[in-house]
Amino acid sequence: MFFEWQKSNFGKIFANKQTWHDGFFIYNFFTSFTLLLFVWGEVVWVMFALNNASFLTLHYSIYFGVDWLGDVYNFLVFSGIATFIFLVNFLMAIAFYAKRRLLSRFLSASASLILLFLLIATSLIIYINWNNPGL
């Protein structure tokens, strides 16, 4: 069944062997996947650690202060965004690799960079809530 999938047009695009032999692509894929696991780990940890809080600060800006409050389960938005960015960027990078390698490399590198910023933002939001949880 797997070999039939590889022979289809969809399989030729997404199971490109050249893509998985490019060191830059593989490095960015595993870096992004590791950052994605860290984001999910932080979110799951917060869901158990701050479970007794009635509301949490989910967004803070220096101009307006706290502008997004929610339950502990609203932290899943951050991990959902991270997963969506990871999947879309790497599926597009694999699809574009055969004809536009530079675009493919930009997509894979941008996934790592965006996930790093999302990990930092999630960590800072956890820090804000850890010091003053809404009880």
Residue frames as qw, qx, qy, qz and C-alpha x, y, z in Angstrom:
[[0.000, 0.885, 0.465, 0.000, 0.00, 0.00, 0.00],
 [0.303, -0.788, 0.099, 0.526, 2.82, 2.43, 0.81],
 [0.387, -0.175, 0.594, 0.683, 4.52, 1.77, -2.50],
 [0.215, 0.626, 0.667, 0.342, 1.28, 2.42, -4.37],
 [0.136, -0.930, -0.242, 0.239, 1.00, 5.76, -2.58],
 [0.387, -0.572, 0.343, 0.637, 4.55, 6.67, -3.66],
 [0.363, 0.151, 0.692, 0.605, 3.76, 5.98, -7.31],
 [0.142, 0.822, 0.551, 0.035, 0.75, 8.33, -7.37],
 [0.284, 0.698, 0.056, 0.655, 1.07, 12.01, -8.30],
 [0.476, -0.830, 0.038, -0.289, 0.53, 13.03, -4.69],
 [0.880, -0.388, 0.129, 0.243, 3.26, 10.65, -3.58],
 [0.695, 0.368, 0.085, 0.611, 5.71, 11.95, -6.18],
 [0.015, 0.818, -0.031, 0.574, 5.35, 15.44, -4.79],
 [0.526, -0.741, 0.216, -0.358, 5.51, 14.69, -1.07],
 [0.900, -0.308, 0.271, 0.147, 7.78, 11.63, -1.03],
 [0.528, 0.799, -0.255, 0.132, 10.59, 13.31, -2.94],
 [0.900, -0.218, -0.106, 0.362, 13.85, 11.49, -2.13],
 [0.463, 0.486, -0.098, 0.735, 15.95, 14.54, -3.04],
 [0.333, -0.773, 0.011, -0.539, 14.35, 16.53, -0.26],
 [0.824, -0.556, 0.069, -0.086, 15.28, 14.05, 2.44],
 [0.851, 0.054, -0.018, 0.522, 18.92, 13.96, 1.27],
 [0.193, 0.736, -0.063, 0.646, 19.40, 17.72, 1.69],
 [0.513, -0.149, -0.588, 0.607, 21.23, 18.37, 4.96],
 [0.066, -0.116, 0.150, -0.980, 19.85, 21.90, 5.41],
 [0.604, -0.267, -0.362, -0.658, 16.28, 20.66, 5.05],
 [0.734, -0.245, -0.626, 0.095, 16.78, 17.75, 7.44],
 [0.348, -0.026, -0.479, 0.805, 18.48, 19.98, 10.06],
 [0.263, -0.146, 0.047, -0.953, 15.63, 22.48, 9.94],
 [0.686, -0.263, -0.524, -0.431, 13.01, 19.74, 10.03],
 [0.681, -0.260, -0.617, 0.298, 14.42, 18.18, 13.20],
 [0.177, 0.026, -0.332, 0.926, 15.07, 21.58, 14.81],
 [0.429, -0.214, -0.161, -0.863, 11.48, 22.61, 14.15],
 [0.733, -0.271, -0.587, -0.211, 10.15, 19.28, 15.37],
 [0.518, -0.141, -0.591, 0.602, 12.16, 19.61, 18.59],
 [0.061, -0.067, 0.183, -0.979, 10.85, 23.15, 19.14],
 [0.593, -0.249, -0.397, -0.655, 7.31, 21.91, 18.48],
 [0.696, -0.261, -0.655, 0.131, 7.76, 19.22, 21.12],
 [0.295, -0.068, -0.454, 0.838, 8.98, 21.85, 23.59],
 [0.323, -0.175, -0.075, -0.927, 5.92, 24.03, 22.92],
 [0.721, -0.276, -0.510, -0.378, 3.61, 21.05, 23.44],
 [0.611, -0.144, -0.640, 0.444, 5.53, 20.07, 26.58],
 [0.060, 0.049, -0.316, 0.946, 5.17, 23.53, 28.06],
 [0.504, -0.210, -0.226, -0.807, 1.47, 23.66, 27.28],
 [0.755, -0.255, -0.593, -0.119, 0.76, 20.24, 28.79],
 [0.471, -0.073, -0.572, 0.668, 2.84, 21.12, 31.85],
 [0.137, -0.119, 0.159, -0.970, 0.90, 24.37, 32.36],
 [0.625, -0.268, -0.431, -0.594, -2.41, 22.58, 32.01],
 [0.744, -0.308, -0.575, 0.145, -1.50, 20.39, 34.98],
 [0.436, -0.042, -0.411, 0.799, 0.47, 22.94, 37.04],
 [0.130, 0.042, 0.154, -0.979, -2.02, 25.83, 36.88],
 [0.226, -0.341, -0.843, -0.349, -5.18, 23.75, 36.72],
 [0.235, -0.603, -0.670, 0.363, -6.72, 25.37, 39.83],
 [0.073, -0.248, 0.022, 0.966, -6.54, 28.93, 38.45],
 [0.410, 0.621, 0.575, -0.341, -9.88, 30.42, 37.44],
 [0.553, 0.828, 0.086, 0.023, -8.41, 32.51, 34.63],
 [0.702, -0.258, 0.241, 0.619, -4.99, 33.06, 33.10],
 [0.155, 0.817, -0.182, -0.524, -3.35, 35.90, 31.25],
 [0.814, 0.256, 0.460, 0.243, -2.91, 34.75, 27.67],
 [0.508, 0.552, 0.167, 0.640, -1.69, 37.99, 26.09],
 [0.363, -0.792, -0.162, 0.464, 0.04, 41.04, 27.53],
 [0.517, 0.596, 0.127, 0.601, 1.20, 44.17, 25.74],
 [0.410, -0.190, -0.295, 0.842, 3.09, 47.14, 27.12],
 [0.106, -0.217, -0.197, -0.950, 0.53, 49.58, 25.76],
 [0.607, -0.344, -0.301, -0.650, -2.74, 47.99, 26.88],
 [0.417, -0.373, 0.705, -0.436, -1.65, 45.56, 29.60],
 [0.302, 0.081, 0.950, -0.025, -3.56, 42.31, 29.84],
 [0.471, 0.282, -0.161, -0.820, -5.94, 42.05, 26.91],
 [0.728, 0.058, -0.576, -0.367, -6.69, 38.33, 26.61],
 [0.400, -0.321, 0.726, -0.459, -7.81, 36.21, 29.56],
 [0.769, 0.079, -0.468, -0.428, -8.93, 32.62, 29.43],
 [0.911, -0.339, 0.171, -0.160, -9.02, 29.18, 30.96],
 [0.487, -0.512, 0.664, 0.244, -6.09, 26.82, 31.20],
 [0.697, 0.284, 0.634, 0.178, -7.34, 24.99, 28.10],
 [0.397, 0.910, 0.060, -0.104, -6.91, 28.16, 26.02],
 [0.300, -0.688, 0.578, 0.320, -3.17, 27.48, 26.12],
 [0.693, 0.165, 0.671, 0.206, -3.88, 24.85, 23.47],
 [0.449, 0.879, 0.110, -0.115, -4.20, 27.72, 20.97],
 [0.071, -0.829, 0.515, 0.206, -0.43, 28.23, 21.09],
 [0.472, -0.232, 0.831, 0.182, 0.38, 24.58, 20.48],
 [0.621, 0.556, 0.550, -0.042, -2.25, 24.42, 17.73],
 [0.310, 0.925, -0.130, -0.177, -0.72, 27.41, 15.95],
 [0.236, -0.649, 0.695, 0.198, 2.75, 25.86, 16.29],
 [0.599, 0.074, 0.791, 0.095, 1.58, 22.54, 14.84],
 [0.552, 0.758, 0.332, -0.102, -0.21, 24.28, 11.95],
 [0.136, 0.900, -0.359, -0.206, 2.89, 26.34, 11.09],
 [0.408, -0.428, 0.789, 0.169, 5.11, 23.26, 11.25],
 [0.625, 0.288, 0.724, 0.052, 2.89, 21.16, 9.00],
 [0.482, 0.842, 0.210, -0.122, 2.08, 23.83, 6.41],
 [0.030, 0.866, -0.441, -0.233, 5.64, 25.11, 6.04],
 [0.361, -0.377, 0.829, 0.202, 7.19, 21.67, 5.65],
 [0.625, 0.422, 0.657, 0.007, 4.51, 20.30, 3.34],
 [0.410, 0.901, 0.036, -0.136, 4.94, 23.36, 1.11],
 [0.144, -0.759, 0.595, 0.223, 8.73, 23.08, 1.33],
 [0.547, -0.069, 0.818, 0.164, 8.61, 19.45, 0.19],
 [0.580, 0.649, 0.491, -0.044, 6.19, 20.28, -2.61],
 [0.292, 0.946, -0.096, -0.107, 8.32, 23.18, -3.90],
 [0.575, -0.583, 0.483, 0.310, 11.70, 21.46, -3.51],
 [0.728, 0.224, 0.536, 0.365, 11.94, 20.01, -7.01],
 [0.415, 0.722, 0.314, 0.456, 11.47, 23.30, -8.86],
 [0.014, -0.846, 0.121, -0.519, 12.28, 26.05, -6.35],
 [0.743, -0.145, -0.509, 0.409, 14.91, 24.96, -3.86],
 [0.183, 0.232, -0.295, 0.909, 15.58, 28.44, -2.52],
 [0.530, -0.384, -0.096, -0.750, 11.91, 28.90, -1.64],
 [0.853, -0.248, -0.456, -0.057, 11.90, 25.48, -0.04],
 [0.587, 0.015, -0.470, 0.659, 14.88, 26.40, 2.11],
 [0.113, -0.313, 0.157, -0.930, 13.30, 29.69, 3.14],
 [0.711, -0.369, -0.269, -0.534, 10.12, 27.86, 4.15],
 [0.833, -0.205, -0.474, 0.201, 11.98, 25.29, 6.24],
 [0.404, 0.107, -0.378, 0.826, 14.16, 27.94, 7.91],
 [0.288, -0.378, 0.002, -0.880, 11.17, 30.18, 8.61],
 [0.779, -0.389, -0.424, -0.250, 9.37, 27.32, 10.33],
 [0.692, -0.145, -0.464, 0.533, 12.29, 26.95, 12.75],
 [0.164, 0.193, -0.187, 0.949, 12.45, 30.68, 13.39],
 [0.487, -0.408, -0.202, -0.745, 8.70, 31.11, 13.93],
 [0.812, -0.359, -0.458, -0.039, 8.55, 28.13, 16.27],
 [0.535, -0.012, -0.420, 0.733, 11.46, 29.55, 18.26],
 [0.116, -0.269, 0.080, -0.953, 9.61, 32.86, 18.68],
 [0.683, -0.381, -0.343, -0.520, 6.42, 31.00, 19.62],
 [0.758, -0.217, -0.531, 0.311, 8.33, 28.98, 22.22],
 [0.287, 0.083, -0.324, 0.898, 9.74, 32.19, 23.71],
 [0.369, -0.328, -0.108, -0.863, 6.29, 33.82, 23.75],
 [0.778, -0.351, -0.467, -0.230, 4.74, 30.77, 25.40],
 [0.642, -0.114, -0.506, 0.565, 7.50, 30.70, 28.02],
 [0.065, 0.177, -0.204, 0.961, 6.99, 34.38, 28.84],
 [0.570, -0.364, -0.251, -0.693, 3.24, 33.94, 29.17],
 [0.795, -0.288, -0.525, 0.096, 3.82, 31.01, 31.51],
 [0.444, 0.028, -0.411, 0.796, 6.21, 33.17, 33.54],
 [0.236, -0.313, 0.010, -0.920, 3.59, 35.92, 33.86],
 [0.745, -0.349, -0.322, -0.468, 0.98, 33.44, 35.05],
 [0.739, -0.101, -0.577, 0.331, 3.33, 31.61, 37.37],
 [0.242, 0.109, -0.396, 0.879, 4.06, 34.74, 39.38],
 [0.316, 0.133, 0.341, -0.875, 0.46, 35.90, 39.62],
 [0.080, -0.241, -0.903, -0.348, -2.11, 33.27, 38.67],
 [0.409, -0.267, -0.089, -0.868, -5.71, 34.45, 38.61],
 [0.194, -0.150, -0.935, 0.257, -7.19, 32.71, 41.61]]
